[in-house]
Amino acid sequence: MGERCAWANSEEIYFDYHDTDWGVPEWDSRALWEKLILDGFQAGLSWLTILKKRENFREAFQGFDPNVIAEWGESDVLRLLDNA
C-alpha cells in the first residue's frame, strides 16, 4: 500500500476504508447500489459517520439486495423510519 490520503489519518475505520474501498473499481451491481445509497445518506454528514453505521445500514436494508427491497411495502418503509 502507498501513502494514505490526508483525510484517512484519524481512525482505524478510515484506514480500512481507504486501503480496501477508496479508489478501487467496483463491478458488482449490488455493491455499487450500496455505495450509491450510502452516498445519499451521507449528505450533510461526515463520511466517518456513515462508515461507523455501515453495518447497521446493511442490516436495515437487508444487505442492499435490490430484489428484496423491490418487494418492500409500507410496513417495511415504516420499519426503516423507526430505525434510529
A tleap script that builds the chain and sets N, CA, C and O, in Angstrom:
source leaprc.protein.ff14SB
mol = sequence {
  NMET GLY GLU ARG CYS ALA TRP ALA ASN SER
  GLU GLU ILE TYR PHE ASP TYR HIE ASP THR
  ASP TRP GLY VAL PRO GLU TRP ASP SER ARG
  ALA LEU TRP GLU LYS LEU ILE LEU ASP GLY
  PHE GLN ALA GLY LEU SER TRP LEU THR ILE
  LEU LYS LYS ARG GLU ASN PHE ARG GLU ALA
  PHE GLN GLY PHE ASP PRO ASN VAL ILE ALA
  GLU TRP GLY GLU SER ASP VAL LEU ARG LEU
  LEU ASP ASN CALA
}
set mol.1.N position { 0.837 -1.170 0.000 }
set mol.1.CA position { 0.000 0.000 0.000 }
set mol.1.C position { 0.885 1.237 0.000 }
set mol.1.O position { 1.929 1.271 0.652 }
set mol.2.N position { 0.453 2.247 -0.738 }
set mol.2.CA position { 1.186 3.510 -0.771 }
set mol.2.C position { 0.780 4.391 0.400 }
set mol.2.O position { 0.160 3.940 1.362 }
set mol.3.N position { 1.137 5.616 0.292 }
set mol.3.CA position { 0.810 6.590 1.325 }
set mol.3.C position { -0.695 6.862 1.327 }
set mol.3.O position { -1.328 6.932 0.274 }
set mol.4.N position { -1.252 7.013 2.524 }
set mol.4.CA position { -2.684 7.302 2.636 }
set mol.4.C position { -2.959 8.779 2.367 }
set mol.4.O position { -2.106 9.639 2.588 }
set mol.5.N position { -4.155 9.045 1.889 }
set mol.5.CA position { -4.617 10.417 1.709 }
set mol.5.C position { -4.745 11.088 3.076 }
set mol.5.O position { -4.928 10.419 4.093 }
set mol.6.N position { -4.647 12.399 3.084 }
set mol.6.CA position { -4.671 13.151 4.338 }
set mol.6.C position { -5.959 12.932 5.124 }
set mol.6.O position { -5.928 12.940 6.354 }
set mol.7.N position { -7.101 12.736 4.441 }
set mol.7.CA position { -8.371 12.572 5.141 }
set mol.7.C position { -8.466 11.238 5.881 }
set mol.7.O position { -9.318 11.080 6.755 }
set mol.8.N position { -7.625 10.301 5.551 }
set mol.8.CA position { -7.694 8.958 6.144 }
set mol.8.C position { -6.632 8.784 7.218 }
set mol.8.O position { -5.902 7.793 7.217 }
set mol.9.N position { -6.542 9.732 8.123 }
set mol.9.CA position { -5.460 9.654 9.093 }
set mol.9.C position { -5.915 9.655 10.545 }
set mol.9.O position { -5.087 9.771 11.449 }
set mol.10.N position { -7.221 9.527 10.786 }
set mol.10.CA position { -7.664 9.729 12.159 }
set mol.10.C position { -8.156 8.473 12.878 }
set mol.10.O position { -7.988 8.364 14.092 }
set mol.11.N position { -8.752 7.531 12.167 }
set mol.11.CA position { -9.350 6.372 12.831 }
set mol.11.C position { -9.141 5.109 11.998 }
set mol.11.O position { -9.006 5.166 10.776 }
set mol.12.N position { -9.119 3.995 12.675 }
set mol.12.CA position { -8.901 2.697 12.015 }
set mol.12.C position { -9.936 2.435 10.918 }
set mol.12.O position { -9.605 1.880 9.870 }
set mol.13.N position { -11.175 2.831 11.158 }
set mol.13.CA position { -12.219 2.594 10.156 }
set mol.13.C position { -11.910 3.354 8.861 }
set mol.13.O position { -12.214 2.873 7.770 }
set mol.14.N position { -11.308 4.538 8.984 }
set mol.14.CA position { -10.861 5.277 7.808 }
set mol.14.C position { -9.691 4.572 7.123 }
set mol.14.O position { -9.643 4.494 5.895 }
set mol.15.N position { -8.751 4.058 7.915 }
set mol.15.CA position { -7.624 3.322 7.335 }
set mol.15.C position { -8.141 2.162 6.487 }
set mol.15.O position { -7.734 1.981 5.339 }
set mol.16.N position { -9.049 1.379 7.079 }
set mol.16.CA position { -9.594 0.211 6.378 }
set mol.16.C position { -10.322 0.617 5.103 }
set mol.16.O position { -10.125 0.014 4.048 }
set mol.17.N position { -11.168 1.647 5.206 }
set mol.17.CA position { -11.914 2.118 4.035 }
set mol.17.C position { -10.954 2.602 2.946 }
set mol.17.O position { -11.099 2.243 1.778 }
set mol.18.N position { -9.989 3.405 3.334 }
set mol.18.CA position { -9.027 3.926 2.368 }
set mol.18.C position { -8.263 2.799 1.678 }
set mol.18.O position { -8.064 2.820 0.463 }
set mol.19.N position { -7.840 1.823 2.466 }
set mol.19.CA position { -6.971 0.767 1.940 }
set mol.19.C position { -7.718 -0.298 1.144 }
set mol.19.O position { -7.109 -0.979 0.319 }
set mol.20.N position { -9.029 -0.462 1.372 }
set mol.20.CA position { -9.751 -1.547 0.703 }
set mol.20.C position { -10.856 -1.093 -0.240 }
set mol.20.O position { -11.209 -1.829 -1.161 }
set mol.21.N position { -11.420 0.113 -0.035 }
set mol.21.CA position { -12.545 0.571 -0.859 }
set mol.21.C position { -12.225 1.776 -1.730 }
set mol.21.O position { -12.576 1.808 -2.909 }
set mol.22.N position { -11.563 2.760 -1.150 }
set mol.22.CA position { -11.349 4.044 -1.818 }
set mol.22.C position { -10.572 3.864 -3.118 }
set mol.22.O position { -9.463 3.331 -3.118 }
set mol.23.N position { -11.156 4.307 -4.211 }
set mol.23.CA position { -10.483 4.275 -5.499 }
set mol.23.C position { -10.345 2.900 -6.118 }
set mol.23.O position { -9.658 2.744 -7.128 }
set mol.24.N position { -10.993 1.888 -5.525 }
set mol.24.CA position { -10.932 0.527 -6.058 }
set mol.24.C position { -12.128 0.329 -6.997 }
set mol.24.O position { -13.268 0.519 -6.574 }
set mol.25.N position { -11.898 -0.041 -8.240 }
set mol.25.CA position { -13.026 -0.256 -9.156 }
set mol.25.C position { -13.987 -1.311 -8.606 }
set mol.25.O position { -13.568 -2.330 -8.058 }
set mol.26.N position { -15.280 -1.042 -8.764 }
set mol.26.CA position { -16.318 -1.962 -8.281 }
set mol.26.C position { -17.179 -2.369 -9.463 }
set mol.26.O position { -17.703 -1.518 -10.182 }
set mol.27.N position { -17.321 -3.659 -9.661 }
set mol.27.CA position { -18.079 -4.166 -10.808 }
set mol.27.C position { -19.373 -4.851 -10.393 }
set mol.27.O position { -20.235 -5.110 -11.233 }
set mol.28.N position { -19.515 -5.143 -9.115 }
set mol.28.CA position { -20.705 -5.828 -8.621 }
set mol.28.C position { -21.858 -4.826 -8.488 }
set mol.28.O position { -21.727 -3.826 -7.781 }
set mol.29.N position { -22.981 -5.083 -9.158 }
set mol.29.CA position { -24.083 -4.119 -9.169 }
set mol.29.C position { -24.681 -3.915 -7.774 }
set mol.29.O position { -25.112 -2.807 -7.455 }
set mol.30.N position { -24.716 -4.944 -6.948 }
set mol.30.CA position { -25.246 -4.791 -5.597 }
set mol.30.C position { -24.351 -3.878 -4.773 }
set mol.30.O position { -24.844 -3.015 -4.046 }
set mol.31.N position { -23.044 -4.060 -4.880 }
set mol.31.CA position { -22.092 -3.234 -4.144 }
set mol.31.C position { -22.128 -1.784 -4.641 }
set mol.31.O position { -22.004 -0.852 -3.847 }
set mol.32.N position { -22.295 -1.598 -5.943 }
set mol.32.CA position { -22.417 -0.240 -6.484 }
set mol.32.C position { -23.671 0.439 -5.947 }
set mol.32.O position { -23.649 1.621 -5.603 }
set mol.33.N position { -24.754 -0.312 -5.879 }
set mol.33.CA position { -26.003 0.245 -5.367 }
set mol.33.C position { -25.849 0.621 -3.893 }
set mol.33.O position { -26.343 1.664 -3.464 }
set mol.34.N position { -25.172 -0.217 -3.126 }
set mol.34.CA position { -24.908 0.104 -1.721 }
set mol.34.C position { -24.150 1.419 -1.617 }
set mol.34.O position { -24.501 2.276 -0.805 }
set mol.35.N position { -23.130 1.582 -2.418 }
set mol.35.CA position { -22.341 2.819 -2.370 }
set mol.35.C position { -23.195 4.028 -2.731 }
set mol.35.O position { -23.056 5.086 -2.116 }
set mol.36.N position { -24.073 3.889 -3.716 }
set mol.36.CA position { -24.956 4.986 -4.097 }
set mol.36.C position { -25.890 5.361 -2.944 }
set mol.36.O position { -26.069 6.542 -2.647 }
set mol.37.N position { -26.476 4.368 -2.304 }
set mol.37.CA position { -27.386 4.630 -1.185 }
set mol.37.C position { -26.633 5.286 -0.032 }
set mol.37.O position { -27.115 6.259 0.548 }
set mol.38.N position { -25.465 4.766 0.300 }
set mol.38.CA position { -24.689 5.345 1.396 }
set mol.38.C position { -24.270 6.777 1.074 }
set mol.38.O position { -24.262 7.628 1.963 }
set mol.39.N position { -23.924 7.054 -0.174 }
set mol.39.CA position { -23.580 8.423 -0.570 }
set mol.39.C position { -24.771 9.352 -0.350 }
set mol.39.O position { -24.597 10.491 0.084 }
set mol.40.N position { -25.974 8.875 -0.646 }
set mol.40.CA position { -27.171 9.680 -0.415 }
set mol.40.C position { -27.391 9.971 1.055 }
set mol.40.O position { -27.742 11.093 1.420 }
set mol.41.N position { -27.190 8.983 1.894 }
set mol.41.CA position { -27.338 9.175 3.338 }
set mol.41.C position { -26.248 10.100 3.890 }
set mol.41.O position { -26.438 10.733 4.928 }
set mol.42.N position { -25.135 10.175 3.211 }
set mol.42.CA position { -24.016 10.971 3.695 }
set mol.42.C position { -24.277 12.467 3.579 }
set mol.42.O position { -23.637 13.254 4.277 }
set mol.43.N position { -25.191 12.874 2.725 }
set mol.43.CA position { -25.444 14.308 2.514 }
set mol.43.C position { -25.644 15.013 3.851 }
set mol.43.O position { -26.573 14.709 4.599 }
set mol.44.N position { -24.764 15.950 4.131 }
set mol.44.CA position { -24.846 16.713 5.365 }
set mol.44.C position { -24.171 16.070 6.560 }
set mol.44.O position { -24.106 16.670 7.633 }
set mol.45.N position { -23.671 14.866 6.391 }
set mol.45.CA position { -22.989 14.156 7.471 }
set mol.45.C position { -21.531 13.918 7.072 }
set mol.45.O position { -21.175 14.038 5.900 }
set mol.46.N position { -20.715 13.588 8.028 }
set mol.46.CA position { -19.347 13.206 7.682 }
set mol.46.C position { -19.353 11.767 7.180 }
set mol.46.O position { -20.197 10.963 7.577 }
set mol.47.N position { -18.417 11.455 6.315 }
set mol.47.CA position { -18.299 10.087 5.807 }
set mol.47.C position { -17.961 9.126 6.944 }
set mol.47.O position { -18.333 7.953 6.901 }
set mol.48.N position { -17.266 9.617 7.949 }
set mol.48.CA position { -16.943 8.793 9.105 }
set mol.48.C position { -18.213 8.307 9.793 }
set mol.48.O position { -18.281 7.156 10.225 }
set mol.49.N position { -19.209 9.162 9.898 }
set mol.49.CA position { -20.491 8.760 10.487 }
set mol.49.C position { -21.104 7.617 9.701 }
set mol.49.O position { -21.585 6.648 10.288 }
set mol.50.N position { -21.093 7.717 8.389 }
set mol.50.CA position { -21.659 6.664 7.536 }
set mol.50.C position { -20.866 5.374 7.682 }
set mol.50.O position { -21.454 4.298 7.790 }
set mol.51.N position { -19.546 5.465 7.686 }
set mol.51.CA position { -18.726 4.254 7.833 }
set mol.51.C position { -19.004 3.554 9.157 }
set mol.51.O position { -19.057 2.325 9.216 }
set mol.52.N position { -19.180 4.326 10.206 }
set mol.52.CA position { -19.444 3.731 11.523 }
set mol.52.C position { -20.814 3.061 11.573 }
set mol.52.O position { -21.028 2.148 12.372 }
set mol.53.N position { -21.736 3.503 10.734 }
set mol.53.CA position { -23.097 2.936 10.703 }
set mol.53.C position { -23.298 1.970 9.529 }
set mol.53.O position { -24.409 1.492 9.303 }
set mol.54.N position { -22.240 1.689 8.794 }
set mol.54.CA position { -22.357 0.885 7.575 }
set mol.54.C position { -23.004 -0.477 7.818 }
set mol.54.O position { -23.872 -0.892 7.051 }
set mol.55.N position { -22.601 -1.162 8.851 }
set mol.55.CA position { -23.192 -2.478 9.135 }
set mol.55.C position { -24.660 -2.350 9.518 }
set mol.55.O position { -25.464 -3.222 9.186 }
set mol.56.N position { -25.019 -1.271 10.214 }
set mol.56.CA position { -26.424 -1.035 10.562 }
set mol.56.C position { -27.247 -0.800 9.292 }
set mol.56.O position { -28.365 -1.301 9.170 }
set mol.57.N position { -26.686 -0.034 8.346 }
set mol.57.CA position { -27.369 0.176 7.076 }
set mol.57.C position { -27.545 -1.147 6.338 }
set mol.57.O position { -28.617 -1.413 5.793 }
set mol.58.N position { -26.522 -1.965 6.315 }
set mol.58.CA position { -26.614 -3.262 5.628 }
set mol.58.C position { -27.712 -4.128 6.234 }
set mol.58.O position { -28.448 -4.810 5.521 }
set mol.59.N position { -27.810 -4.089 7.555 }
set mol.59.CA position { -28.867 -4.862 8.218 }
set mol.59.C position { -30.239 -4.270 7.907 }
set mol.59.O position { -31.162 -5.000 7.544 }
set mol.60.N position { -30.375 -2.962 8.047 }
set mol.60.CA position { -31.662 -2.307 7.824 }
set mol.60.C position { -32.153 -2.492 6.394 }
set mol.60.O position { -33.352 -2.656 6.167 }
set mol.61.N position { -31.245 -2.468 5.434 }
set mol.61.CA position { -31.607 -2.602 4.030 }
set mol.61.C position { -31.385 -4.025 3.508 }
set mol.61.O position { -31.234 -4.240 2.305 }
set mol.62.N position { -31.368 -4.971 4.414 }
set mol.62.CA position { -31.286 -6.393 4.078 }
set mol.62.C position { -30.204 -6.681 3.045 }
set mol.62.O position { -30.450 -7.286 2.002 }
set mol.63.N position { -28.990 -6.223 3.375 }
set mol.63.CA position { -27.840 -6.497 2.527 }
set mol.63.C position { -27.824 -5.713 1.232 }
set mol.63.O position { -27.058 -6.032 0.323 }
set mol.64.N position { -28.667 -4.681 1.134 }
set mol.64.CA position { -28.756 -3.878 -0.086 }
set mol.64.C position { -29.074 -4.744 -1.298 }
set mol.64.O position { -28.573 -4.507 -2.397 }
set mol.65.N position { -29.913 -5.750 -1.080 }
set mol.65.CA position { -30.342 -6.617 -2.180 }
set mol.65.C position { -31.525 -5.952 -2.877 }
set mol.65.O position { -32.621 -5.918 -2.317 }
set mol.66.N position { -31.331 -5.423 -4.086 }
set mol.66.CA position { -32.425 -4.706 -4.750 }
set mol.66.C position { -33.636 -5.584 -5.030 }
set mol.66.O position { -34.757 -5.078 -5.087 }
set mol.67.N position { -33.438 -6.883 -5.206 }
set mol.67.CA position { -34.578 -7.775 -5.450 }
set mol.67.C position { -35.463 -7.878 -4.223 }
set mol.67.O position { -36.684 -7.982 -4.341 }
set mol.68.N position { -34.856 -7.851 -3.048 }
set mol.68.CA position { -35.626 -7.894 -1.797 }
set mol.68.C position { -36.322 -6.561 -1.584 }
set mol.68.O position { -37.515 -6.516 -1.282 }
set mol.69.N position { -35.578 -5.480 -1.741 }
set mol.69.CA position { -36.131 -4.150 -1.472 }
set mol.69.C position { -37.243 -3.799 -2.453 }
set mol.69.O position { -38.179 -3.085 -2.091 }
set mol.70.N position { -37.158 -4.287 -3.684 }
set mol.70.CA position { -38.207 -4.030 -4.675 }
set mol.70.C position { -39.552 -4.594 -4.223 }
set mol.70.O position { -40.601 -4.130 -4.670 }
set mol.71.N position { -39.526 -5.576 -3.352 }
set mol.71.CA position { -40.754 -6.201 -2.861 }
set mol.71.C position { -41.282 -5.563 -1.578 }
set mol.71.O position { -42.341 -5.954 -1.085 }
set mol.72.N position { -40.562 -4.594 -1.038 }
set mol.72.CA position { -40.981 -3.959 0.208 }
set mol.72.C position { -42.315 -3.251 0.044 }
set mol.72.O position { -42.678 -2.778 -1.033 }
set mol.73.N position { -43.022 -3.200 1.154 }
set mol.73.CA position { -44.286 -2.477 1.204 }
set mol.73.C position { -44.222 -1.385 2.256 }
set mol.73.O position { -43.153 -1.035 2.755 }
set mol.74.N position { -45.383 -0.861 2.575 }
set mol.74.CA position { -45.462 0.249 3.520 }
set mol.74.C position { -44.918 -0.120 4.891 }
set mol.74.O position { -44.281 0.706 5.544 }
set mol.75.N position { -45.158 -1.343 5.334 }
set mol.75.CA position { -44.669 -1.745 6.662 }
set mol.75.C position { -43.138 -1.723 6.726 }
set mol.75.O position { -42.563 -1.410 7.768 }
set mol.76.N position { -42.486 -2.056 5.614 }
set mol.76.CA position { -41.018 -2.020 5.580 }
set mol.76.C position { -40.511 -0.582 5.641 }
set mol.76.O position { -39.523 -0.298 6.319 }
set mol.77.N position { -41.174 0.308 4.946 }
set mol.77.CA position { -40.796 1.721 4.981 }
set mol.77.C position { -40.984 2.271 6.389 }
set mol.77.O position { -40.118 2.988 6.891 }
set mol.78.N position { -42.095 1.947 7.028 }
set mol.78.CA position { -42.346 2.405 8.392 }
set mol.78.C position { -41.307 1.837 9.356 }
set mol.78.O position { -40.887 2.521 10.289 }
set mol.79.N position { -40.892 0.592 9.135 }
set mol.79.CA position { -39.854 -0.021 9.965 }
set mol.79.C position { -38.562 0.782 9.860 }
set mol.79.O position { -37.899 1.028 10.868 }
set mol.80.N position { -38.207 1.185 8.659 }
set mol.80.CA position { -36.989 1.972 8.480 }
set mol.80.C position { -37.116 3.354 9.119 }
set mol.80.O position { -36.159 3.861 9.704 }
set mol.81.N position { -38.283 3.955 9.007 }
set mol.81.CA position { -38.475 5.275 9.611 }
set mol.81.C position { -38.351 5.245 11.124 }
set mol.81.O position { -38.023 6.259 11.740 }
set mol.82.N position { -38.610 4.093 11.728 }
set mol.82.CA position { -38.477 3.938 13.186 }
set mol.82.C position { -37.077 3.490 13.602 }
set mol.82.O position { -36.806 3.358 14.796 }
set mol.83.N position { -36.193 3.257 12.652 }
set mol.83.CA position { -34.849 2.747 12.922 }
set mol.83.C position { -33.878 3.924 13.084 }
set mol.83.O position { -33.544 4.612 12.120 }
set mol.84.N position { -33.442 4.129 14.308 }
set mol.84.CA position { -32.508 5.250 14.558 }
set mol.84.C position { -31.187 5.011 13.870 }
set mol.84.O position { -30.282 5.840 13.967 }
savepdb mol mol.pdb
quit
